[in-house]
């Protein structure tokens, strides 16, 4: 499937790759690609048709549909826990991984992003705050589709704590750009996902059984979002 670029504004481009999306953030000195998609297309080359600046890559987490074209980058940013937990150190032995930490800022020239650790969906999940655009890139952790909470690396209690942590930061962003589902959500979606997840943990929501990727899972459906769990 061909990649599709959608210009959001002068400094932000959304790149659709089937059921997942990436974002290209453009500073004055360099551009930052958030995630590398699922199709395995040369997304670095694609980005070079969109900007003349050098393009660096950052992964919100290590799930397959977010690292599909990491091999085209000689280095990338990722949390250490997903580099190890999702096996990316072995998967991309030729690439250097810069481990990101909570509160770290990456300067793109005239524009900075902040890393916010939000473990739960995976142990090394991060959100990226675009400070001047007041946008939060939430990866899979805040979205209006079903959030995958089954399989390896999921941490249900940490996920609740991370949503609470994001809730404490909502004065810093107006919009959320998730990797799946509706492309733009308002900042109150953090609370909506938190409330729905709380209902799952406290067993207030009833689940139904579903087969997905060959595994039997429980699907929880709330008004605004849902979860696929063990
Ligand atoms: Zn995903």
Boltz pocket constraint, residues with backbone or C-beta under 6 A from the ligand:
constraints:
  - pocket:
      binder: B
      contacts: [[A, 20], [A, 63], [A, 65], [A, 66], [A, 140], [A, 179], [A, 180]]
      max_distance: 6.0
